[in-house]
Amino acid sequence: MSIVQGDGQLLNSTYPSSLRQGLATRLLARGVNLVFNEYVDSFPEEGTVGLVTRKGTEIPDADLVVRIPDPFTLHPAESRIIQISARGSSPNTAFVASLGSSTLSVSGFINVKPTLQLVDYPRIFAAGDVIEWPEQKQAAKVASHAGVVVRNVLNMLAGKSNALVNYQGSAELIIITNGRVSRTCCLLCDVLTHADRTVACAISRSWVGLRLATFGRGCSNREV
Ligand SMILES: Cc1cc2nc3c(=O)[nH]c(=O)nc-3n(C[C@H](O)[C@H](O)[C@H](O)COP(=O)(O)OP(=O)(O)OC[C@H]3O[C@@H](n4cnc5c(N)ncnc54)[C@H](O)[C@@H]3O)c2cc1C
């Protein structure tokens, strides 16, 4: 298996270098080929063997499957190496671009104030993956976003527009499986809201079951 990664380490800069390096070390130990600072620009047709990256690095044994309609029904014999494009999502926000140049960021996400109001439209809120915010796009963030939007909409309806609350960010959590029994875990919680604390407690309980509990701005490179 090969992983072609545009950055110089796995994951992204949200996560500490120690976690990213530890994950790479473990994957290398399992025989995974890591190709850093490289991009795959075009995907050969299904069935083609071999791949050349942007810089010309050859991965001759790449038996590439680009789109898998249902990964659970794909027979292992159909593809020795499976590559799934994982370059992140693109927001479908063109339809709000007409609200003005302040609405969308360079990458097409919706610019919001800490109150999750649109910058120039205080009566329009945005939440979820679509907002421009320095955090990982995760469903786990939705409850925190929604809590802010609901409180602020209710406050505005009650005539308390000067009492809006700010989104404070959420804890970041990632658990990466590596084979059947091995996991690398990271929980970053510089900013803990009440909701985050509830989630963190639940995670703590389950991690105790995994013989791992890491809190504060801490990460574990231990295999569990
Ligand atoms: C493979 C994968 C694994 C993930 N794993 C995790 C995980 O383990 N934990 C986690 O917390 N998060 C995970 N996520 C992220 C999570 O799925 C997203 O953060 C979450 O779905 C975002 O919710 P959302 O409602 O903001 O956007 P979405 O779920 O993307 O919903 C947006 C909806 O809007 C619809 N839509 C788009 N354009 C229009 C339009 N013009 N008009 C009407 N409707 C429109 C879309 O069809 C879609 O249904 C994962 C994501 C992926 C892709």
The ligand as an SDF file (V2000), in Angstrom:
LIG
                    3D

 53 58  0  0  0  0  0  0  0  0999 V2000
  -15.3770    9.5570    4.8190 C   0  0  0  0  0  0  0  0  0  0  0  0
  -15.7560   10.5060    5.9180 C   0  0  0  0  0  0  0  0  0  0  0  0
  -15.6160   10.1110    7.2370 C   0  0  0  0  0  0  0  0  0  0  0  0
  -15.9680   10.9900    8.2580 C   0  0  0  0  0  0  0  0  0  0  0  0
  -15.8100   10.5620    9.5510 N   0  0  0  0  0  0  0  0  0  0  0  0
  -16.1560   11.3700   10.5490 C   0  0  0  0  0  0  0  0  0  0  0  0
  -16.0350   10.9440   11.9000 C   0  0  0  0  0  0  0  0  0  0  0  0
  -15.6060    9.8330   12.1810 O   0  0  0  0  0  0  0  0  0  0  0  0
  -16.3860   11.7960   12.8840 N   0  0  0  0  0  0  0  0  0  0  0  0
  -16.8790   13.0280   12.6110 C   0  0  0  0  0  0  0  0  0  0  0  0
  -17.2140   13.7560   13.5620 O   0  0  0  0  0  0  0  0  0  0  0  0
  -17.0050   13.4730   11.3500 N   0  0  0  0  0  0  0  0  0  0  0  0
  -16.6580   12.6800   10.3010 C   0  0  0  0  0  0  0  0  0  0  0  0
  -16.7790   13.1080    9.0060 N   0  0  0  0  0  0  0  0  0  0  0  0
  -17.2100   14.4850    8.7510 C   0  0  0  0  0  0  0  0  0  0  0  0
  -18.7230   14.6060    8.7950 C   0  0  0  0  0  0  0  0  0  0  0  0
  -19.3010   13.7370    7.8580 O   0  0  0  0  0  0  0  0  0  0  0  0
  -19.0830   16.0490    8.4590 C   0  0  0  0  0  0  0  0  0  0  0  0
  -18.3940   16.9180    9.3320 O   0  0  0  0  0  0  0  0  0  0  0  0
  -20.5630   16.3100    8.6130 C   0  0  0  0  0  0  0  0  0  0  0  0
  -21.2850   15.4620    7.7780 O   0  0  0  0  0  0  0  0  0  0  0  0
  -20.8630   17.7650    8.2690 C   0  0  0  0  0  0  0  0  0  0  0  0
  -22.2330   17.9640    8.3660 O   0  0  0  0  0  0  0  0  0  0  0  0
  -22.9120   19.1410    7.5890 P   0  0  0  0  0  0  0  0  0  0  0  0
  -24.3620   19.0310    7.8610 O   0  0  0  0  0  0  0  0  0  0  0  0
  -22.2260   20.4190    7.8960 O   0  0  0  0  0  0  0  0  0  0  0  0
  -22.6240   18.8770    6.0280 O   0  0  0  0  0  0  0  0  0  0  0  0
  -23.0340   17.6240    5.1440 P   0  0  0  0  0  0  0  0  0  0  0  0
  -23.1750   16.3910    5.9550 O   0  0  0  0  0  0  0  0  0  0  0  0
  -22.0760   17.6210    4.0000 O   0  0  0  0  0  0  0  0  0  0  0  0
  -24.4890   18.0000    4.6200 O   0  0  0  0  0  0  0  0  0  0  0  0
  -24.6840   18.9820    3.6300 C   0  0  0  0  0  0  0  0  0  0  0  0
  -25.9470   18.5920    2.8770 C   0  0  0  0  0  0  0  0  0  0  0  0
  -26.3170   19.6720    2.0180 O   0  0  0  0  0  0  0  0  0  0  0  0
  -26.7230   19.1440    0.7730 C   0  0  0  0  0  0  0  0  0  0  0  0
  -26.5430   20.2030   -0.2210 N   0  0  0  0  0  0  0  0  0  0  0  0
  -25.4120   20.6320   -0.8010 C   0  0  0  0  0  0  0  0  0  0  0  0
  -25.6690   21.6350   -1.6540 N   0  0  0  0  0  0  0  0  0  0  0  0
  -27.0000   21.8680   -1.5860 C   0  0  0  0  0  0  0  0  0  0  0  0
  -27.8860   22.8090   -2.2250 C   0  0  0  0  0  0  0  0  0  0  0  0
  -27.4350   23.7230   -3.1040 N   0  0  0  0  0  0  0  0  0  0  0  0
  -29.1770   22.7490   -1.9110 N   0  0  0  0  0  0  0  0  0  0  0  0
  -29.6600   21.8460   -1.0270 C   0  0  0  0  0  0  0  0  0  0  0  0
  -28.8630   20.9390   -0.3890 N   0  0  0  0  0  0  0  0  0  0  0  0
  -27.5600   20.9610   -0.6690 C   0  0  0  0  0  0  0  0  0  0  0  0
  -25.8000   17.9540    0.5700 C   0  0  0  0  0  0  0  0  0  0  0  0
  -26.3620   17.0410   -0.3450 O   0  0  0  0  0  0  0  0  0  0  0  0
  -25.7520   17.3790    1.9820 C   0  0  0  0  0  0  0  0  0  0  0  0
  -26.8010   16.4880    2.2190 O   0  0  0  0  0  0  0  0  0  0  0  0
  -16.4540   12.2580    7.9540 C   0  0  0  0  0  0  0  0  0  0  0  0
  -16.6080   12.6530    6.6200 C   0  0  0  0  0  0  0  0  0  0  0  0
  -16.2540   11.7840    5.6170 C   0  0  0  0  0  0  0  0  0  0  0  0
  -16.4180   12.2300    4.1710 C   0  0  0  0  0  0  0  0  0  0  0  0
  1  2  1  0
  2  3  1  0
  2 52  2  0
  3  4  2  0
  4  5  1  0
  4 50  1  0
  5  6  2  0
  6  7  1  0
  6 13  1  0
  7  8  2  0
  7  9  1  0
  9 10  1  0
 10 11  2  0
 10 12  1  0
 12 13  2  0
 13 14  1  0
 14 15  1  0
 14 50  1  0
 15 16  1  0
 16 17  1  0
 16 18  1  0
 18 19  1  0
 18 20  1  0
 20 21  1  0
 20 22  1  0
 22 23  1  0
 23 24  1  0
 24 25  2  0
 24 26  1  0
 24 27  1  0
 27 28  1  0
 28 29  2  0
 28 30  1  0
 28 31  1  0
 31 32  1  0
 32 33  1  0
 33 34  1  0
 33 48  1  0
 34 35  1  0
 35 36  1  0
 35 46  1  0
 36 37  1  0
 36 45  1  0
 37 38  2  0
 38 39  1  0
 39 40  1  0
 39 45  2  0
 40 41  1  0
 40 42  2  0
 42 43  1  0
 43 44  2  0
 44 45  1  0
 46 47  1  0
 46 48  1  0
 48 49  1  0
 50 51  2  0
 51 52  1  0
 52 53  1  0
M  END
$$$$
